[in-house]
Every structure is written in structure tokens, then in C-alpha cells.
Amino acid sequence: MIDSDRENYSRVPSVRRQNHPSDNSPWTTFFNPWIGRKWNGQHQRLPSQDTPCISACTTATNLSSLGDFQSTNTICNYSRKMHLEENLRMTIPEIQPLQDNKDKEEQYAVPELQQKKPPVPFAHIKTQLITAIAVSWVSMIIGYCSAYTSPASISLERDFNLDSAKLTWITSLMPLGALGGGILGGLLIENLGRKWTILLTDLLFLVAFIVNYFAQNYVYMYVSRIISGVSVGVLSLTLPVYLAETVQPEVRGTLGLLPTAFGNIGILLCYLFGTFYEWQQLALVGVVLSIPFVIVFWVIRETPRFLISRGKEEETQQALQWLRGPNTNIEKEFHELQKSYQEETETDETACESLKVLFSLNNFKLMGIVLGLMAFQQWSGINAVIFYTTKIFKESGSTLDETISTTIVGVVNFISTFIAAIFIDKLGRKVLLYISAVSMVLSLGVLGAYFFLKDATDIDVGFLGFLPLASFIVYVLGFSLGFGPIPWLMMGEILPAKIRGPAASVATGFNWTCTFIVTKIFLLLADEIGFHFTFWIFGAIVFLSLLFTIFFVPETRGQSLADIERKLAGIKVRRMSSVANLKPMPSSF
């Protein structure tokens, strides 16, 4: 029977048949050097492919498995020959289910290119860069406002006869105000809009510095610091959300670091002006810094995400086109934005239901990641170190003057942000967090060891006088590379759009709560257990942040907000090879 079948197969006309001699054929020896193929009757078996689509090998094998069809039509009915078209028709019922019966997550399949993506043309990101610089200008005022009390404290004590308790309140009222601003900010960005909320914060800074300039006693200073603190809190959550919704994934990391860079510029400006200005002149500089954004505000656009949520589709397209450049095709991004918003608004929810959504299992996990990053950012001790840098250098007995050392640390803090901007979209968020954590652990460990040798032993550490400054440089550099900017950047990336406003509000309020606590207890801890144990405690917390990053923090480099949201929601984003598709590969007949 087998020989008979083989003989019948050999009757296929040569015009439709390849030379695929059987083992007993005399042609086998002659064609053996060229025969590397496997045959199933008259069908060639092609190599299998590890792709999510149907492979040619599967197609050929399944053709041979059609026993009923072939037994009645092909094998027993020799007059009917298999044509290419017939074979393809027979494969359609097998290919079709692969095309139609997709799971819900597979509809988000995106092609995975085989070659590296070309760099984004500058023309496409020019307006995004302008927008990022414009809103980051307000972040520079945050830095200036945060550093204000450091150079102004001496003249404030002299003019208002302040004791240490009142001066401490002037310093700490800003983070307390920021806590309230963080809670208020979520409501503002969802109702007033991202763009108008940023303008409001700039105007609040302007009012705060005017009150500061005309202050007659310390009560004016309390009011000024509370107003500026509220503005800081609102802006801290608004800027990451605004930039995440306006900047495209390829440059989101780099441009997302601009607020941190400008904040460090503000700190540096305050230190520089503080060398020859007193508290009132410094407040006037703050007034001047608040004016430019009121002008450039009218140039930038509202975020497309907020516009689409208000049903302003035409304005959404205009904003997208302006952000991506006049020659960029925005249709795909616009439709994805529409689809993403429709998915968010499929069901109407009450306030109670919205609260349940905020603290649902998946969203609670994402909130935990954001809150964890915020906690580790502040419990690394950065604000305590920055606020008390001069005092720490004075206590350390450093060979350099404490004022010069503080200025050097400020310059390093400023430069390091630009280093992070260069590498964040090349190395990714997690790699920079690793580098940041390791750098801070080492520097805090060395700094603690220095103070231990100095305060708890009789060893003369004079020959190590350079060590405090070197440790602070490594510490600040490491912080600014990772745990400084990335928690704020990732807050705008990984929080789902549906809860982004209230969740960012909670995260920002939590951050400023940690800031207030750490700033308040730093000197108390140093007085009770010594600077060495205090630095070692911070170092141990930073080590925990490294473990937290390894096991819980996702990588978001180069991904769109929609893809990040689907991935973190547990929806599989299937990536197919650009070479593979669902079309059957042609066989040789």
C-alpha cells in the first residue's frame, strides 16, 4: 500500500512538482548534495519558527494530517491533483482562528523592530523642549524658596530678634505647607487643569515673596513660608504629571529631569545671592524670578490627556500637533489617546467607588511602589544634609572652610542632574537607581566611620580632613543621579491615568510629611546617638531602597504611558517580530 501510494504521488505532473525523490529513487544519489529538505508526500516541510504566528512547518504538517480529506480526494481520487490555491484554502480554517480568537490582551500587540530605533529628530521635540523648560522655570523657584532660609537666617535673627525656636518654625513651615499643597494639588489638576494649576502656583510664589519683602515681624515670615509651602506642594505633583502627559516616551526621561535640574539651579542662585544680599533683597530676587512664567504661560499648551477628558477633541489634536511638530503624523497617538480614555470611562463611578478603585489590589501595588520611592528618597537624609550642610562641615573639623565646602556641594548637586539627564534614557530608571543607592550607601558609611573615629575614639583624624567633603560630593552626586529625580518622574509614569491626580496628591503629601519628620529629627538624633550612628541609620535605609528597587520597581524607559499602564495592570502587551506575520509562508509544490 505504501509503495502504491508512493507510485501514485509520482504521477503528479512535473510542472507542479519539485524534485524530491524518495529513498528508493535512483535520483537520490545524484541529488543528494542538494537535498537538505524534508518532504511529506508532495509537500515540502519548511523549518519551524519561534514566532507567535503559525509557522510554515505547522502548515505543512497540518496539511498532511488532513487524513479524511486526502483519503477521499487526493489518495483515492488520483484524477484530482493538489494545486497551490487549494492547499492555501485548506490552511485558512487553521489560520483564521489564530487571527480571530484573540485574548483581550493580545489586541495590544505592538511590533518589535529588529533594528535599533532611529533617534527622534530635533524638529519633533523642539516644542516639547520649550514646554519643559517653561514649566521647569517654576521648579527653579522651588529650589530658591527651599534654600532661602540658609543664607537669610543670620540677617533675620538680627532684624527680628529671633530665637532658635522661631527660626526653626520659619524653616519647617514650608514643608508643612507643602503637605497641605500636596493634598490640594490632586483636586486642582483634575478640575482646573495641569497648565492653569502651574500658573496658580507661580502666582502664589509671587505673593509669598511680596509678603516676605514687606515683612514687619516674624509673623509675616510665617505667612510667607506657609503660602510658598502650599505652592511647593501643589507644584511637586503637577510638574511630573504635566511632563508625563506632554513629552513622548523617547525623551521623557531626559526632559523629565529638567525640573530637578532647574530646582538645583534655584538652590545655587540662592546661595550665590546670599553671599552679598540679606533677607529682604533675597525676597526681591524671588519676586523677579516669579515674573517670567506669567509671560511664557500663554505660549505653552494644556496636556492632551486633560483636553480629551473634557471632550475637546479638536483642541487635543491641535495640542498634540503643536507638541510633536507640524510635520509629524499624530493620528495614531490621538486614536490611542481616545481609546485609552474610553477604557477609563467605561463605567460611571461614585466617590466611594473611585476610592475603591484608588485602593484596589493592582492600584494599591502601584501606590506602594510610588510611596516606597518617596519614602526612601527622603529617608536617605538628603534634606537634612542639605539644610544642615554648613553645620555638619563645622562639626566635622574639615580642612576646608564650611562656606566653601557648602558651595562646592551645591555646584556638584547642580551638575549631577545633567549627568542623569544624559543617561536616564540610555541606561534606564532602574540602573540609575542602583548606582544612586550604592553611591549613597558607600558615602554614608564612610562619613559615619569618619565621625565615629573623630567622636568615639582618640584617633586623630586631621589627616582625613578631606574625607567629609569627598563623602558629601559622592553622596549628593549619587542622590541627584537617581533617588532625587526618578521618584517624581516615575510617579507621573506608573500611576494609571484614572487615579493619577488623587494618587499623585497622596504621594506628594506623603513625601513632604517624610521631609518634615526627617528635617526635624536629624539634629535630635545627632545629639542623642552621634553623627556616626545617624549617618549609618540613613545608610541602612538606603540599602533597603536598593533591595526595594531590585524586586519591586518596574523599568519604564522608552514605553508609552498607555503601554506602561496596560503592562502594570496585568494586561499582556504581546510583541511580535516585524518579520513574522499571520500569513502562511509559501510552500513549494
C-alpha positions as CSV (number, residue, x, y, z in Angstrom):
1,M,0.0,0.0,0.0
2,I,2.8,2.3,0.8
3,D,4.6,1.6,-2.4
4,S,1.3,2.1,-4.3
5,D,0.8,5.5,-2.6
6,R,4.3,6.5,-3.4
7,E,3.8,5.5,-7.1
8,N,0.6,7.5,-7.2
9,Y,2.3,10.5,-5.8
10,S,4.9,10.3,-8.5
11,R,2.2,10.8,-11.1
12,V,1.8,14.4,-10.2
13,P,2.6,16.5,-13.3
14,S,6.1,17.8,-13.3
15,V,5.0,21.3,-13.9
16,R,3.6,21.4,-10.3
17,R,6.2,19.1,-8.7
18,Q,9.7,19.7,-7.3
19,N,12.4,17.1,-7.5
20,H,12.0,15.4,-4.1
21,P,13.0,11.8,-4.8
22,S,12.1,9.0,-2.4
23,D,14.7,7.0,-0.7
24,N,14.5,4.2,-3.3
25,S,14.7,6.5,-6.3
26,P,17.8,6.3,-8.5
27,W,17.9,10.2,-8.4
28,T,18.7,10.1,-4.7
29,T,22.4,9.6,-5.1
30,F,22.7,12.3,-7.8
31,F,20.7,15.0,-6.0
32,N,21.9,14.0,-2.5
33,P,24.3,17.0,-2.2
34,W,21.4,19.4,-2.7
35,I,18.8,17.6,-0.7
36,G,18.6,19.2,2.7
37,R,14.9,19.4,2.8
38,K,12.3,17.1,4.4
39,W,9.2,16.1,2.4
40,N,5.7,15.0,3.3
41,G,4.4,13.5,0.2
42,Q,4.4,16.3,-2.3
43,H,4.6,19.0,0.3
44,Q,7.8,20.5,1.5
45,R,8.4,20.8,5.2
46,L,9.9,24.2,6.0
47,P,11.9,25.0,9.1
48,S,9.8,25.9,12.2
49,Q,10.0,29.4,13.5
50,D,9.7,30.5,17.1
51,T,7.2,33.2,16.5
52,P,3.7,33.7,17.9
53,C,2.2,33.2,14.4
54,I,1.6,30.0,12.6
55,S,4.8,28.6,11.1
56,A,5.4,27.1,7.7
57,C,6.3,23.8,9.3
58,T,2.9,23.8,11.1
59,T,1.1,24.5,7.9
60,A,2.8,21.7,6.0
61,T,2.4,19.2,8.9
62,N,-1.3,20.1,9.3
63,L,-1.8,19.6,5.6
64,S,-0.5,16.0,5.9
65,S,-2.8,15.4,8.9
66,L,-6.0,16.1,6.9
67,G,-6.5,12.4,6.6
68,D,-10.2,12.3,5.8
69,F,-10.0,14.9,3.1
70,Q,-6.9,13.4,1.4
71,S,-8.2,9.9,1.7
72,T,-11.3,10.7,-0.3
73,N,-10.0,13.4,-2.6
74,T,-6.2,13.0,-3.0
75,I,-5.2,9.5,-2.3
76,C,-8.2,7.6,-3.6
77,N,-9.0,10.0,-6.4
78,Y,-5.9,10.3,-8.5
79,S,-7.5,12.4,-11.1
80,R,-7.7,15.3,-8.6
81,K,-4.4,17.0,-8.1
82,M,-3.4,19.4,-5.4
83,H,-2.9,22.9,-6.6
84,L,-1.2,25.7,-4.6
85,E,-4.5,27.6,-4.3
86,E,-6.3,24.5,-2.9
87,N,-3.6,24.0,-0.3
88,L,-3.8,27.6,0.8
89,R,-7.6,27.3,1.0
90,M,-7.2,24.3,3.2
91,T,-5.0,26.1,5.6
92,I,-7.3,29.1,6.0
93,P,-9.6,27.3,8.6
94,E,-6.5,26.7,10.7
95,I,-5.0,30.2,10.3
96,Q,-8.3,32.0,10.8
97,P,-8.8,31.1,14.5
98,L,-5.3,32.5,15.2
99,Q,-6.5,35.7,13.7
100,D,-10.0,35.9,15.2
101,N,-9.8,34.2,18.6
102,K,-7.5,36.6,20.3
103,D,-7.5,37.1,24.0
104,K,-8.2,40.6,25.2
105,E,-4.6,41.4,26.0
106,E,-3.3,40.3,22.6
107,Q,-5.1,43.1,20.8
108,Y,-2.4,45.4,22.2
109,A,0.3,43.6,20.3
110,V,3.0,46.0,19.1
111,P,5.6,45.3,16.5
112,E,9.1,44.7,17.8
113,L,11.6,46.1,15.3
114,Q,14.7,44.1,14.6
115,Q,16.9,47.2,14.2
116,K,17.5,50.0,16.7
117,K,15.1,52.8,16.5
118,P,16.5,55.9,14.9
119,P,16.9,59.0,17.1
120,V,14.0,61.3,17.3
121,P,14.5,64.4,15.0
122,F,15.0,67.6,16.9
123,A,12.2,69.2,15.0
124,H,9.8,66.7,16.6
125,I,10.9,67.6,20.2
126,K,11.6,71.3,19.8
127,T,8.3,72.5,21.2
128,Q,8.4,69.7,23.9
129,L,11.8,71.1,25.0
130,I,10.4,74.7,25.1
131,T,7.4,73.5,27.1
132,A,9.6,71.5,29.6
133,I,11.9,74.5,30.1
134,A,9.0,76.8,30.6
135,V,7.3,74.8,33.4
136,S,10.7,73.9,34.9
137,W,11.3,77.6,35.5
138,V,8.7,77.4,38.2
139,S,10.7,74.5,39.7
140,M,13.7,76.8,39.9
141,I,11.6,79.0,42.3
142,I,11.0,75.9,44.4
143,G,14.8,75.4,44.8
144,Y,15.3,79.1,45.5
145,C,12.5,79.1,48.1
146,S,13.8,75.9,49.8
147,A,17.3,77.3,50.2
148,Y,16.1,80.8,51.2
149,T,16.4,80.4,55.0
150,S,20.0,79.2,54.8
151,P,21.6,82.5,53.7
152,A,18.8,84.7,55.2
153,S,18.8,83.2,58.7
154,I,21.6,85.5,60.1
155,S,20.0,88.7,59.0
156,L,16.5,87.5,60.0
157,E,17.8,86.7,63.6
158,R,19.4,90.2,63.8
159,D,16.4,92.2,62.4
160,F,13.5,90.3,64.1
161,N,15.3,89.2,67.3
162,L,14.5,85.6,66.6
163,D,15.4,82.8,68.9
164,S,16.2,79.3,67.7
165,A,12.6,78.0,68.1
166,K,11.1,80.8,65.9
167,L,13.8,80.3,63.3
168,T,13.2,76.6,63.3
169,W,9.5,77.2,62.6
170,I,10.3,79.6,59.8
171,T,12.4,76.8,58.2
172,S,9.9,74.0,58.8
173,L,6.6,75.7,58.0
174,M,7.4,75.4,54.3
175,P,7.4,71.5,54.3
176,L,4.2,71.6,56.4
177,G,2.6,73.9,53.9
178,A,3.8,71.6,51.1
179,L,2.0,68.8,52.9
180,G,-1.3,70.7,52.6
181,G,-0.5,71.7,49.0
182,G,0.1,68.1,48.1
183,I,-3.4,67.1,49.2
184,L,-4.9,70.1,47.5
185,G,-3.0,69.6,44.2
186,G,-4.8,66.5,43.2
187,L,-8.1,68.3,43.1
188,L,-6.7,71.3,41.3
189,I,-5.1,69.4,38.4
190,E,-8.2,67.3,37.8
191,N,-10.6,70.3,37.9
192,L,-8.5,73.4,37.0
193,G,-6.2,71.6,34.6
194,R,-2.4,71.0,34.6
195,K,-1.4,74.2,32.9
196,W,-3.6,76.6,34.9
197,T,-2.5,74.9,38.2
198,I,1.1,75.6,37.4
199,L,0.2,79.3,36.7
200,L,-1.6,79.4,40.1
201,T,1.5,78.1,41.9
202,D,3.7,80.7,40.2
203,L,1.3,83.5,41.4
204,L,1.4,82.0,44.9
205,F,5.2,82.2,44.9
206,L,4.9,85.9,43.7
207,V,2.5,86.7,46.6
208,A,4.7,84.9,49.1
209,F,7.8,86.8,48.2
210,I,6.0,90.1,48.2
211,V,4.7,89.4,51.8
212,N,8.3,88.4,52.6
213,Y,9.7,91.6,51.2
214,F,7.3,93.8,53.2
215,A,7.6,91.7,56.4
216,Q,7.5,93.8,59.7
217,N,8.0,90.9,62.1
218,Y,8.3,87.1,62.2
219,V,4.5,86.6,61.7
220,Y,4.8,87.9,58.2
221,M,7.6,85.3,57.6
222,Y,5.3,82.5,58.9
223,V,2.6,83.6,56.5
224,S,5.0,83.8,53.6
225,R,6.5,80.4,54.3
226,I,3.1,78.7,54.5
227,I,2.0,80.3,51.2
228,S,5.2,79.3,49.5
229,G,5.0,75.8,51.0
230,V,1.4,75.2,49.7
231,S,2.7,76.3,46.2
232,V,5.7,73.9,46.5
233,G,3.3,71.0,47.4
234,V,0.9,71.6,44.5
235,L,3.7,72.1,42.0
236,S,5.6,69.0,43.2
237,L,2.8,66.7,42.0
238,T,1.7,68.9,39.0
239,L,5.0,69.0,37.1
240,P,5.6,65.3,36.9
241,V,2.0,64.7,35.6
242,Y,2.3,67.6,33.1
243,L,5.6,66.4,31.7
244,A,4.5,62.8,31.6
245,E,1.4,63.7,29.5
246,T,3.1,66.1,27.1
247,V,6.5,64.5,26.4
248,Q,6.9,61.5,24.1
249,P,8.5,58.3,25.5
250,E,11.8,58.6,23.7
251,V,12.8,61.8,25.5
252,R,10.5,61.6,28.6
253,G,13.4,60.6,30.9
254,T,15.7,63.4,29.7
255,L,13.1,66.2,29.7
256,G,11.5,64.8,32.9
257,L,14.7,65.7,34.8
258,L,14.6,69.3,33.8
259,P,12.5,70.3,36.9
260,T,15.1,68.8,39.2
261,A,17.9,70.5,37.3
262,F,16.2,73.9,37.5
263,G,15.4,73.3,41.2
264,N,19.2,72.8,41.8
265,I,19.8,76.0,39.8
266,G,17.5,77.8,42.2
267,I,19.4,76.5,45.2
268,L,22.7,77.6,43.7
269,L,21.3,81.0,42.8
270,C,20.1,81.5,46.4
271,Y,23.5,80.6,47.8
272,L,25.3,82.9,45.4
273,F,23.0,85.9,46.0
274,G,23.1,85.1,49.7
275,T,26.8,85.9,49.8
276,F,26.1,89.6,49.4
277,Y,22.3,90.0,49.9
278,E,20.3,89.9,53.1
279,W,16.7,88.6,53.7
280,Q,14.8,91.5,52.1
281,Q,16.9,91.7,48.9
282,L,16.7,87.9,48.6
283,A,12.9,88.2,48.7
284,L,13.0,90.8,45.9
285,V,15.0,88.4,43.8
286,G,12.3,85.8,44.4
287,V,9.7,88.3,43.1
288,V,11.7,88.9,39.9
289,L,12.1,85.1,39.3
290,S,8.3,84.6,39.5
291,I,7.5,87.0,36.7
292,P,8.8,85.3,33.5
293,F,6.5,82.3,33.7
294,V,3.5,84.6,33.7
295,I,4.6,85.7,30.2
296,V,5.5,82.3,28.7
297,F,2.4,80.7,30.2
298,W,0.4,82.0,27.2
299,V,2.7,80.1,24.8
300,I,2.5,76.5,26.1
301,R,-0.5,74.2,25.8
302,E,-2.6,72.2,28.1
303,T,-1.9,68.4,28.1
304,P,-3.7,66.3,25.5
305,R,-4.8,63.9,28.2
306,F,-6.7,66.6,30.1
307,L,-8.2,68.0,27.0
308,I,-9.5,64.7,25.8
309,S,-11.0,64.1,29.3
310,R,-13.0,67.3,28.7
311,G,-14.3,66.2,25.3
312,K,-12.2,68.8,23.5
313,E,-11.0,66.5,20.6
314,E,-10.2,69.3,18.2
315,E,-8.1,71.1,20.9
316,T,-6.5,67.8,21.8
317,Q,-5.3,67.3,18.2
318,Q,-4.0,70.9,18.0
319,A,-2.1,70.4,21.2
320,L,-0.6,67.1,20.0
321,Q,0.4,68.6,16.7
322,W,2.0,71.6,18.4
323,L,3.9,69.3,20.8
324,R,5.1,66.8,18.2
325,G,5.9,69.3,15.4
326,P,3.9,70.4,12.3
327,N,5.2,67.6,10.0
328,T,4.5,64.8,12.4
329,N,1.6,62.4,11.9
330,I,-0.3,62.3,15.2
331,E,-3.3,60.2,14.1
332,K,-2.0,57.0,15.7
333,E,-1.2,58.7,19.0
334,F,-4.5,60.6,19.0
335,H,-6.5,57.4,18.5
336,E,-4.6,55.6,21.2
337,L,-5.3,58.5,23.5
338,Q,-9.0,58.3,22.6
339,K,-9.1,54.5,23.2
340,S,-7.2,54.8,26.5
341,Y,-9.6,57.4,27.8
342,Q,-12.7,55.4,26.7
343,E,-11.3,52.4,28.6
344,E,-11.0,54.6,31.7
345,T,-14.6,55.9,31.4
346,E,-16.4,52.7,30.5
347,T,-18.2,52.8,33.9
348,D,-19.5,55.7,35.9
349,E,-18.3,55.7,39.5
350,T,-19.4,57.3,42.6
351,A,-16.9,58.9,45.0
352,C,-17.0,55.8,47.1
353,E,-16.3,53.6,44.1
354,S,-13.5,55.9,43.0
355,L,-11.9,55.4,46.4
356,K,-12.2,51.7,46.0
357,V,-10.5,52.0,42.6
358,L,-7.7,54.0,44.1
359,F,-7.1,51.3,46.7
360,S,-7.9,48.3,44.5
361,L,-5.3,45.5,44.6
362,N,-3.4,46.5,41.5
363,N,-3.6,50.2,42.1
364,F,-2.6,49.7,45.7
365,K,0.5,47.9,44.5
366,L,1.4,50.8,42.2
367,M,0.8,53.3,45.0
368,G,3.1,51.2,47.2
369,I,5.9,51.5,44.6
370,V,5.5,55.2,44.4
371,L,5.2,55.7,48.2
372,G,8.2,53.5,48.7
373,L,10.3,55.5,46.3
374,M,9.2,58.7,48.0
375,A,9.9,57.4,51.5
376,F,13.4,56.2,50.5
377,Q,14.1,59.5,48.8
378,Q,13.6,61.4,52.0
379,W,14.8,58.8,54.5
380,S,18.1,58.8,52.7
381,G,18.6,62.0,54.7
382,I,19.1,64.3,51.8
383,N,17.1,67.3,53.0
384,A,18.6,67.1,56.5
385,V,22.1,67.0,54.9
386,I,21.3,69.9,52.6
387,F,19.7,72.1,55.3
388,Y,22.5,71.5,57.7
389,T,25.5,71.2,55.4
390,T,27.3,74.1,57.0
391,K,26.8,72.8,60.5
392,I,27.9,69.3,59.5
393,F,31.1,70.6,58.0
394,K,31.7,72.8,61.0
395,E,31.3,69.8,63.3
396,S,33.5,67.6,61.1
397,G,36.6,69.7,61.6
398,S,37.1,69.7,57.8
399,T,40.3,71.3,56.5
400,L,38.2,73.5,54.1
401,D,36.1,76.4,55.2
402,E,32.4,75.3,55.7
403,T,31.1,78.0,53.5
404,I,33.3,77.0,50.6
405,S,32.5,73.3,51.2
406,T,28.8,74.1,51.1
407,T,29.2,75.9,47.8
408,I,31.1,73.0,46.3
409,V,28.4,70.6,47.3
410,G,25.8,72.9,45.7
411,V,27.7,73.0,42.4
412,V,28.1,69.2,42.4
413,N,24.3,68.9,43.1
414,F,23.6,71.2,40.1
415,I,26.0,69.4,37.7
416,S,24.9,65.9,38.6
417,T,21.4,66.4,37.4
418,F,22.6,67.0,33.9
419,I,24.6,63.8,34.1
420,A,21.4,62.0,35.0
421,A,19.6,63.6,32.1
422,I,22.2,62.2,29.7
423,F,22.0,58.7,30.9
424,I,18.4,58.2,32.0
425,D,17.0,57.3,28.6
426,K,20.1,55.2,27.7
427,L,20.6,53.2,30.9
428,G,17.1,53.3,32.2
429,R,15.5,54.2,35.5
430,K,16.4,51.1,37.5
431,V,20.1,51.2,36.6
432,L,20.4,54.8,37.8
433,L,18.6,53.9,41.0
434,Y,21.1,51.1,41.5
435,I,24.0,53.5,41.0
436,S,22.4,56.0,43.2
437,A,21.8,53.6,46.1
438,V,25.2,52.1,46.0
439,S,26.9,55.6,45.9
440,M,24.9,56.8,48.9
441,V,25.4,53.6,51.0
442,L,29.2,53.9,50.5
443,S,29.4,57.6,51.2
444,L,27.2,57.5,54.2
445,G,29.1,54.5,55.6
446,V,32.5,56.3,55.1
447,L,31.0,59.5,56.6
448,G,29.7,57.6,59.6
449,A,33.1,55.9,60.0
450,Y,34.8,59.3,60.0
451,F,32.6,60.7,62.7
452,F,33.0,57.5,64.7
453,L,36.8,57.8,64.6
454,K,36.5,61.5,65.5
455,D,33.9,61.4,68.3
456,A,34.1,57.9,69.7
457,T,37.8,57.2,69.7
458,D,41.0,59.0,70.5
459,I,42.4,58.7,66.9
460,D,43.5,62.0,65.4
461,V,41.6,62.3,62.1
462,G,43.3,65.5,61.0
463,F,45.0,63.7,58.1
464,L,41.5,62.7,56.9
465,G,40.2,66.3,56.8
466,F,39.3,66.0,53.1
467,L,37.1,63.0,53.7
468,P,33.8,64.8,54.8
469,L,33.8,66.9,51.6
470,A,34.7,63.9,49.4
471,S,31.9,61.8,51.0
472,F,29.4,64.6,50.6
473,I,30.3,65.0,46.9
474,V,29.8,61.3,46.3
475,Y,26.5,61.3,48.3
476,V,25.0,64.3,46.6
477,L,26.2,63.1,43.2
478,G,24.6,59.7,43.8
479,F,21.3,61.1,45.1
480,S,21.0,63.5,42.1
481,L,21.6,60.7,39.6
482,G,18.8,58.5,40.8
483,F,16.7,58.9,44.0
484,G,16.5,62.7,43.6
485,P,14.6,63.0,40.3
486,I,13.4,59.5,39.4
487,P,10.7,59.0,42.1
488,W,9.0,62.2,40.8
489,L,9.5,61.1,37.2
490,M,8.1,57.6,37.8
491,M,5.1,59.0,39.8
492,G,3.9,60.5,36.6
493,E,4.7,57.4,34.6
494,I,3.4,54.4,36.5
495,L,0.3,55.8,38.2
496,P,-2.8,55.0,36.0
497,A,-4.4,58.0,34.3
498,K,-7.7,57.2,36.1
499,I,-6.2,57.8,39.5
500,R,-3.2,59.9,38.6
501,G,-4.5,63.1,40.2
502,P,-5.6,61.8,43.6
503,A,-2.8,59.3,43.8
504,A,-0.1,61.9,43.0
505,S,-1.7,64.1,45.6
506,V,-1.4,61.3,48.3
507,A,2.2,60.6,47.2
508,T,3.3,64.2,47.3
509,G,1.7,64.8,50.7
510,F,3.5,61.7,52.0
511,N,6.8,62.9,50.6
512,W,6.5,66.2,52.4
513,T,5.5,64.5,55.6
514,C,8.7,62.5,55.4
515,T,10.6,65.7,54.7
516,F,9.3,67.4,57.7
517,I,9.9,64.4,60.0
518,V,13.5,63.8,58.8
519,T,14.4,67.5,59.0
520,K,13.0,67.8,62.5
521,I,14.7,64.7,64.0
522,F,18.1,64.9,62.3
523,L,19.7,67.2,64.9
524,L,17.9,65.4,67.7
525,L,19.3,62.1,66.6
526,A,22.8,63.5,66.1
527,D,22.7,65.0,69.6
528,E,21.4,61.7,71.2
529,I,23.4,59.0,69.4
530,G,26.0,61.0,67.5
531,F,26.5,61.9,63.8
532,H,28.1,58.5,63.1
533,F,25.1,56.4,64.1
534,T,22.8,58.9,62.4
535,F,24.6,58.5,59.1
536,W,24.8,54.7,59.5
537,I,21.0,54.6,60.0
538,F,20.4,56.6,56.8
539,G,22.9,54.3,55.0
540,A,21.0,51.2,56.2
541,I,17.7,52.7,54.9
542,V,19.3,53.4,51.5
543,F,20.5,49.8,51.4
544,L,16.9,48.7,51.9
545,S,15.9,51.0,49.0
546,L,18.4,49.1,46.8
547,L,16.5,45.8,47.5
548,F,13.2,47.6,47.0
549,T,14.3,48.7,43.6
550,I,15.6,45.3,42.5
551,F,12.4,43.4,43.5
552,F,9.5,45.9,43.1
553,V,10.3,48.9,40.8
554,P,9.5,48.4,37.1
555,E,11.5,49.7,34.2
556,T,9.6,52.3,32.2
557,R,12.3,53.5,29.8
558,G,11.0,54.1,26.2
559,Q,7.5,52.9,26.9
560,S,4.3,55.0,26.2
561,L,2.1,55.8,29.1
562,A,-0.6,53.5,27.6
563,D,1.8,50.5,27.4
564,I,3.1,51.1,30.9
565,E,-0.5,51.3,32.3
566,R,-1.5,48.1,30.5
567,K,1.6,46.2,31.5
568,L,1.3,47.2,35.2
569,A,-2.4,46.4,35.1
570,G,-1.5,42.8,34.1
571,I,-2.6,43.1,30.5
572,K,-0.2,41.3,28.3
573,V,1.4,43.5,25.7
574,R,2.5,41.0,23.1
575,R,5.4,42.0,21.0
576,M,5.7,40.3,17.6
577,S,8.7,40.2,15.3
578,S,8.3,42.6,12.4
579,V,9.3,39.8,10.1
580,A,6.7,37.5,11.4
581,N,3.0,37.7,10.4
582,L,-0.1,35.6,10.3
583,K,0.2,34.9,6.5
584,P,1.1,31.3,5.7
585,M,4.6,31.0,4.2
586,P,4.5,29.7,0.6
587,S,5.5,26.0,0.2
588,S,7.0,24.5,-2.9
589,F,4.6,22.2,-4.7
